[in-house]
Amino acid sequence: MRSVPSSPRRSSDSARTIRVPWRATSVSKVRRTLVEDLESRDVPTVVVDEAEIVVSELVSNAIRHARALSDGNLRVHWKVKAGVVEVEVTDGGSESSPRPAPRTIWAPSGRGLRIVRSLAHEWGVTEDRNGTTVWASLGGPSRRRSH
């Protein structure tokens, strides 16, 4: 895993970018790195927990449903600004655009983006010729939840 700080100093409002191999073992590495970073910035525990779940889902989905970037990796970027954590995962794209699966009771998978949507106050997808980025913002105002 290669880490590229977005700024030389580590403040509570700085960004971080890492590139990880496009394989399942990267999910736990990304999750651990994100949690350690957010905890070092004194991000509230509930937001750290939500960011951990969201980044796990986004990286897992990229590995399961998309291609690697041209260098064989995924790009994971996050920043903290005014108490809001923004997480994004960029992959090499796929045949379809990421969207939440229809609600099902018995399906063994397909809940990842539904989970992201339920935790994030905003989320979205941007696509360009280099790949797809799925992003989510956590810790800000929510239209869905009362806490």
N, C-alpha and C positions, 0 to 999 in steps of 0.2 A: 504494500500500500504506500503510495507516494502522497505526502501531504504538502499542500502549497498554501501557506497563509496569505490572505488577501491584503494584509497590512503587517508591517514589521512589529508593531506593538500589539499586545493582547488587552484590549479594553472590552467592556461589556457590550459595546456597539460595533465590534469588528466582525469580519466575515472569515470563513474558512472553507477551503476547497480541497477535496482529496480525490484521487483517482484510484479505483480498485479493480482487480481482475473481474471479468464477467463470469463469475462462478458462484455457486451457492455458499461457499465458505466465506465470501466477502460480506454477507449479510451481518453476521455476528461481529466482524471487525468494524464495520461502519457503525453499527449500533453502539458498540463499546466506545469508539472514538468520539461520537457525537455526545453521548451521555457524560463522559469525562470532561469534555469541553464545556458543555452547558452548566454542569455542576461547578466548574471552576469560575464561572461568571455569575454565580449566585442566582441563576434562573430558578423561579419557583418549582418545587418538586413536581407538582401536577403538570406543569408545562413540559418539564424534562421527560416525565413518563409518557405523555402524549406524543412528544417528538420522537421518542424511542420507538413507539408502536408505528407511527407514520413512516419513519425512514425505513423500518423493517419491511413494511408493506410495499413501499415504492421500489426499493432495491429488489425485493423478491419478484415483484411484477415485471421489472425490467429484465431480470434474468429469465423468467419463465416465458414472457410474451414478446420480447424484442431481441434485437441484435446488439452486439457490442459496438462501441465506437470504433473508428478505423484503427485505433491503437490496441484494440482488444480489451479495453477497459470500460467502466462506467465512471461518470463524473458525479460526485455528490458535493453539493454546495449548501452551506447554511450561514445565516447571519442572525444576529440579535440586535434589535433596534427598539428602544423604548419599551422593553419588556415583551416584544413580539418576536417569536422565532419563525423564520422563514426557511424552509427546507426545500431543496430541489434535487431531482435525480435526472441526469441526461444519459440517454442510451442512443444506439444507432438507428432507432426507428423500427417499425414493424408494418405488417400488411394492413393493420387497422389502428384507429385512434383509441387511446385508453379512455374507457368510460365504465362507470359502475355496472356490474352485472345485475340483471333483474333479481328481485328478491325471491329466494327459494328456501325451503325448509330443509330439504334432504341433500342438497348438493354438497359434496365434500370440499369444494373450493369455490372461488369466485366472489369472496366477500371483501377482498383487499381494498378496493377503491370505495366501497360502501363504508368501511371502517374509517378510511381517510376522510371521507366526506362528513362523517359523524363527529370527528374530533376537531377538524380544522374550521376556523371561522371563514376561511376562503381557500379555494384550491382551484387548480386549472391545469391546462395542457397547452404547451406551445410546440409547434412543429416547424422545422425548416429543413433545408436540403442536407444538413449535417446530422439530423436526428430529432429525437423527441425529448422534451423536458416536461416532467410532471412536478408541480410545485404545490406546497401547502403552507399556510400561515397559521400559527398556533399562539395561544395566549392573549389574543385580542378579543374584541367584542364578537359575540356570536348571535346569530339570528335564531339558532336552533336550541340553545341550551340556556338555562337560567343561572348558572354559576359564574 
